[in-house]
């Protein structure tokens, strides 16, 4: 089995997941210094259906939790659904402001 490699690419504002030399999934973000807005989870079409988007989100959230200095805003629908499926990870979510 080919190893998965997870990497943060701050110059491109994204995390990537590679299988061997192949880029399989990307998680784009915007970071304002307090909150990381996860704006788009994307898996290359030929690699869809193997859980790679969930894996890149899982690893990015784990990295942010370990650092402990940012909250997450799940702008992307996929990321929002990932948090719905993982309620135990919601502690990192940015608090919504009331109007």
Secondary structure in CASP SS format (residue, H / E / C, confidence):
PFRMAT SS
TARGET T0000
AUTHOR 0000-0000-0000
METHOD secondary structure of the structure
MODEL  1
X C 1.00
X C 1.00
X C 1.00
X E 1.00
X E 1.00
X E 1.00
X E 1.00
X E 1.00
X E 1.00
X H 1.00
X H 1.00
X H 1.00
X C 1.00
X E 1.00
X E 1.00
X E 1.00
X E 1.00
X E 1.00
X E 1.00
X C 1.00
X C 1.00
X E 1.00
X E 1.00
X E 1.00
X E 1.00
X E 1.00
X E 1.00
X E 1.00
X E 1.00
X E 1.00
X E 1.00
X C 1.00
X C 1.00
X C 1.00
X E 1.00
X E 1.00
X E 1.00
X E 1.00
X E 1.00
X E 1.00
X E 1.00
X E 1.00
X E 1.00
X C 1.00
X H 1.00
X H 1.00
X H 1.00
X C 1.00
X C 1.00
X C 1.00
X C 1.00
X H 1.00
X H 1.00
X H 1.00
X H 1.00
X H 1.00
X H 1.00
X H 1.00
X H 1.00
X H 1.00
X H 1.00
X H 1.00
X H 1.00
X H 1.00
X H 1.00
X H 1.00
X H 1.00
X C 1.00
X C 1.00
X C 1.00
X E 1.00
X E 1.00
X E 1.00
X E 1.00
X C 1.00
X C 1.00
X H 1.00
X H 1.00
X H 1.00
X H 1.00
X H 1.00
X H 1.00
X H 1.00
X H 1.00
X H 1.00
X C 1.00
X H 1.00
X H 1.00
X H 1.00
X H 1.00
X H 1.00
X H 1.00
X E 1.00
X C 1.00
X C 1.00
X C 1.00
X C 1.00
X C 1.00
X C 1.00
END
